Amino acid sequence: MIYFDSAATTLQKPSTVGRASLYALHHLSTPGRGAHKPAAAAARVAFDCREEASALFHVPPERVVFTFNATHGLNIAIKSLVHPGDTVLISGYEHNAVARPLSTIPNIDIKLATSAPFEPESLLCSFKEKLSESVSVVICNHVSNVFGYILPVGQIADLCRKRGIPFILDASQSAGTLPVDCEALGTAFTAMPGHKGLYGPQGTGLLLCGENAPVHTLMEGGTGSLSASMEMPDFLPDRLEAGTHNITGIAGLLEGMRFIHGKTIGDILKHEKTLVSRAVSGLSSMAGVRVFAAEHLFCQSGVLSFQVNGMDCEEVGRRLAQNGIAVRAGLHCAPLAHYSAGTLEEGTVRISFSAFNTLREVDYFLRAMQEIVKNK
């Protein structure tokens, strides 16, 4: 099988990830829950994972919180900062992991900063125009999971910093591929999954907390610290890590981040852009295929969307699957992005690459697409 769905989950992992998770399953218990060797070994793995995240994303290790996924982290961030009656400014490319938690908060005003895909200056102007004094929180993803559009988060973060407005960054599609510097951006919270660009197992994620960000719990329970108190600890990471850790996942995530660190983030992005460039060139030459790509790929990651005139996107995805090619078709849990691009009714077919994909695989995909287009 050729796997082009890494924007959902990177299926091909470094071999060290699986080995570490398997070892943890049989040898590690729970960090902070005992003085015996399995507990101490688990505590060391958890600490090492926080240290690795600290080095990659420039945040103190004690402010690295383990989550189940990016959605879990975004829920904590949003519900810590957004209150009933608030005004929130978000980009027009947000995932439902942002839109749905916001929809549960009563009486909030959600402002949308948007533009066509791959127009960062236009999007930045929209943010400047709508960043009024009434806005209490800004939320933006780093890369659109639908189009691979790299949003101008550095400039957006600057706007927020100058006005003293907390900024939540969704780094689901950028962590491990693009630089994410929490210190330079000054984010209140940065959320990311472990199972995408960090090459960790499913069920893992990180929430990176800014120094002055207020932190509210989604769930309460045992932490192994201050156990006599009925209140959750007021310090991180304990405050947000109730219950038993997913230490098998954390062990794998540590090895995924070590894999990233052993390469360079720029090299992975360069490799993925090479694959996207080949795919764009081939798809653009096919009659009736609409490709959503940035000129010269200047603000595009390793994610690419396209449509085939006269064919339902799900049908294209089904035919590719019959050819042994895994892609995703539809709205990709991000209707706001499709609204911004004018594709809400049809959706798109999405291919997304990882460090393990090859040009040979892209060429096979293009031959399959030629047959699909010819016989639609």
ZAMARGU-4260 file (C-alpha; in steps of 0.2 Angstrom, whole numbers, plus 5000, padded with zeros to 4 digits):
<rodrens>
0) 5000/5000/5000 | 5005/5018/4996 | 5001/5029/5011 | 4997/5047/5007 | 4986/5051/5023
5) 4999/5057/5035 | 4990/5073/5039 | 4978/5062/5048 | 4991/5050/5055 | 5008/5045/5050
10) 5007/5027/5048 | 5025/5024/5044 | 5035/5027/5060 | 5053/5025/5064 | 5057/5007/5070
15) 5062/5014/5087 | 5045/5021/5091 | 5037/5003/5091 | 5051/4996/5100 | 5050/5009/5114
20) 5031/5007/5116 | 5033/4988/5117 | 5046/4989/5129 | 5036/5001/5140 | 5021/4990/5139
25) 5031/4976/5148 | 5043/4985/5159 | 5036/5002/5164 | 5022/5006/5176 | 5016/5024/5180
30) 5027/5039/5184 | 5025/5047/5201 | 5016/5032/5208 | 5030/5022/5217 | 5048/5021/5222
35) 5050/5004/5213 | 5060/5002/5197 | 5046/5001/5185 | 5039/5017/5192 | 5056/5025/5192
40) 5059/5020/5174 | 5043/5027/5169 | 5046/5043/5177 | 5063/5044/5168 | 5055/5041/5151
45) 5041/5055/5155 | 5054/5067/5160 | 5065/5063/5145 | 5050/5066/5134 | 5047/5083/5141
50) 5065/5088/5139 | 5064/5083/5121 | 5049/5093/5118 | 5057/5108/5128 | 5072/5107/5116
55) 5061/5106/5100 | 5048/5119/5105 | 5057/5131/5117 | 5046/5129/5132 | 5051/5125/5150
60) 5049/5106/5152 | 5038/5108/5167 | 5026/5117/5156 | 5025/5102/5144 | 5008/5093/5147
65) 5004/5076/5140 | 4987/5075/5132 | 4978/5062/5122 | 4979/5072/5106 | 4978/5090/5099
70) 4959/5091/5102 | 4962/5087/5120 | 4974/5101/5122 | 4964/5113/5112 | 4949/5110/5123
75) 4960/5114/5139 | 4967/5130/5131 | 4950/5136/5124 | 4941/5133/5141 | 4955/5141/5151
80) 4954/5157/5141 | 4937/5159/5133 | 4922/5164/5144 | 4904/5167/5141 | 4901/5183/5133
85) 4919/5184/5126 | 4924/5189/5108 | 4936/5177/5100 | 4945/5180/5083 | 4950/5164/5073
90) 4956/5161/5056 | 4945/5154/5042 | 4955/5138/5041 | 4952/5131/5059 | 4948/5113/5062
95) 4933/5107/5071 | 4944/5104/5086 | 4943/5123/5088 | 4926/5127/5081 | 4916/5114/5091
100) 4923/5118/5108 | 4920/5136/5105 | 4902/5132/5100 | 4899/5125/5118 | 4903/5142/5127
105) 4887/5152/5129 | 4885/5169/5121 | 4902/5171/5113 | 4905/5181/5098 | 4916/5172/5085
110) 4925/5183/5072 | 4932/5176/5057 | 4948/5182/5049 | 4949/5174/5031 | 4955/5175/5013
115) 4957/5164/4999 | 4970/5150/5001 | 4989/5154/4999 | 4986/5173/5002 | 4995/5176/5018
120) 4996/5195/5016 | 4977/5196/5013 | 4974/5185/5028 | 4985/5196/5039 | 4976/5211/5034
125) 4960/5203/5039 | 4967/5199/5056 | 4972/5217/5058 | 4955/5223/5053 | 4946/5212/5065
130) 4957/5213/5080 | 4947/5225/5089 | 4948/5230/5108 | 4933/5218/5111 | 4944/5203/5106
135) 4949/5193/5121 | 4958/5178/5113 | 4965/5174/5096 | 4966/5156/5089 | 4975/5151/5073
140) 4981/5135/5066 | 4999/5135/5059 | 4995/5125/5043 | 4978/5121/5036 | 4975/5102/5037
145) 4965/5103/5020 | 4976/5114/5009 | 4993/5113/5017 | 4993/5132/5018 | 5006/5139/5030
150) 4997/5154/5039 | 5007/5169/5044 | 5007/5165/5062 | 5023/5174/5066 | 5015/5191/5061
155) 4998/5186/5069 | 5007/5182/5086 | 5016/5199/5084 | 4999/5208/5083 | 4993/5199/5098
160) 5008/5202/5108 | 5008/5221/5105 | 4989/5222/5110 | 4991/5210/5125 | 4979/5197/5118
165) 4982/5179/5122 | 4986/5168/5107 | 4982/5150/5105 | 4991/5140/5091 | 4986/5124/5084
170) 5002/5116/5078 | 4993/5100/5072 | 5000/5100/5055 | 5016/5110/5058 | 5025/5101/5073
175) 5039/5091/5067 | 5039/5099/5050 | 5040/5118/5053 | 5049/5127/5067 | 5037/5130/5081
180) 5046/5142/5094 | 5034/5145/5108 | 5046/5157/5116 | 5047/5168/5101 | 5029/5167/5097
185) 5024/5171/5115 | 5009/5159/5114 | 4998/5156/5129 | 4995/5138/5123 | 5002/5128/5109
190) 4993/5111/5105 | 4999/5097/5095 | 4996/5078/5092 | 5010/5065/5094 | 5004/5054/5080
195) 5006/5066/5065 | 5023/5075/5061 | 5031/5069/5078 | 5029/5051/5072 | 5023/5045/5089
200) 5008/5033/5093 | 4990/5037/5092 | 4983/5043/5109 | 4997/5055/5112 | 4999/5074/5111
205) 5007/5089/5119 | 5000/5105/5126 | 5014/5118/5129 | 5008/5131/5141 | 5014/5149/5142
210) 5021/5156/5158 | 5007/5167/5162 | 4992/5158/5155 | 4978/5153/5167 | 4975/5135/5167
215) 4959/5127/5170 | 4956/5108/5172 | 4945/5098/5161 | 4946/5083/5173 | 4952/5080/5190
220) 4959/5065/5199 | 4975/5057/5206 | 4992/5064/5201 | 5004/5056/5214 | 5006/5073/5221
225) 4998/5083/5236 | 4987/5068/5238 | 4979/5074/5255 | 4971/5089/5246 | 4954/5087/5237
230) 4960/5101/5225 | 4970/5098/5210 | 4988/5104/5212 | 4991/5122/5206 | 5007/5118/5197
235) 5011/5111/5180 | 5011/5098/5173 | 5002/5089/5188 | 4987/5101/5187 | 4982/5094/5169
240) 4988/5076/5171 | 4975/5068/5181 | 4975/5049/5181 | 4987/5036/5174 | 4999/5041/5160
245) 4999/5033/5143 | 5017/5028/5146 | 5018/5016/5132 | 5013/5031/5120 | 5024/5043/5129
250) 5039/5031/5126 | 5035/5030/5108 | 5032/5049/5106 | 5050/5052/5114 | 5057/5041/5100
255) 5047/5050/5087 | 5054/5067/5093 | 5071/5060/5094 | 5069/5055/5076 | 5064/5073/5071
260) 5079/5080/5081 | 5091/5068/5073 | 5086/5075/5056 | 5082/5093/5054 | 5065/5100/5052
265) 5070/5110/5037 | 5075/5094/5028 | 5059/5085/5031 | 5049/5100/5024 | 5061/5101/5009
270) 5058/5082/5006 | 5039/5084/5007 | 5039/5099/4996 | 5049/5090/4983 | 5035/5077/4983
275) 5021/5090/4982 | 5030/5098/4968 | 5030/5082/4958 | 5011/5079/4962 | 5006/5097/4957
280) 5015/5096/4940 | 5007/5079/4936 | 4990/5083/4942 | 4990/5100/4933 | 4993/5092/4917
285) 4977/5082/4918 | 4961/5089/4910 | 4948/5092/4922 | 4958/5092/4938 | 4959/5107/4949
290) 4974/5108/4960 | 4975/5119/4976 | 4993/5124/4977 | 5003/5140/4981 | 5013/5148/4967
295) 5031/5140/4969 | 5024/5132/4985 | 5031/5147/4995 | 5018/5145/5009 | 5013/5126/5007
300) 5018/5111/5017 | 5017/5093/5012 | 4998/5093/5010 | 4989/5095/4994 | 4971/5095/4989
305) 4963/5093/4972 | 4946/5090/4964 | 4941/5080/4948 | 4928/5089/4938 | 4912/5078/4936
310) 4918/5066/4950 | 4913/5065/4968 | 4928/5067/4979 | 4924/5051/4989 | 4923/5041/4973
315) 4940/5047/4968 | 4946/5042/4985 | 4938/5025/4983 | 4946/5021/4966 | 4963/5026/4973
320) 4960/5014/4987 | 4957/5001/4974 | 4974/5004/4967 | 4982/5003/4984 | 4984/5021/4988
325) 4977/5028/5004 | 4971/5046/5003 | 4957/5056/5012 | 4942/5064/5003 | 4928/5075/5009
330) 4928/5090/5021 | 4943/5083/5033 | 4934/5089/5049 | 4937/5107/5043 | 4922/5115/5035
335) 4928/5133/5039 | 4943/5130/5028 | 4932/5124/5013 | 4920/5139/5016 | 4936/5150/5015
340) 4941/5142/4998 | 4924/5140/4991 | 4924/5121/4991 | 4911/5118/5005 | 4899/5109/4994
345) 4911/5097/4985 | 4925/5095/4997 | 4942/5089/4991 | 4953/5074/4989 | 4969/5076/5000
350) 4986/5069/4998 | 4998/5071/5012 | 5016/5066/5014 | 5029/5061/5027 | 5047/5058/5028
355) 5045/5040/5022 | 5036/5044/5005 | 5046/5043/4989 | 5045/5051/4971 | 5042/5033/4965
360) 5026/5032/4975 | 5020/5049/4968 | 5023/5043/4950 | 5013/5028/4954 | 4999/5039/4961
365) 4999/5050/4945 | 4998/5035/4934 | 4983/5029/4944 | 4975/5046/4943 | 4977/5047/4924
370) 4967/5031/4923 | 4954/5037/4934 | 4952/5054/4925 | 4952/5045/4908 | 4938/5033/4914
375) 4928/5044/4925
</rodrens>
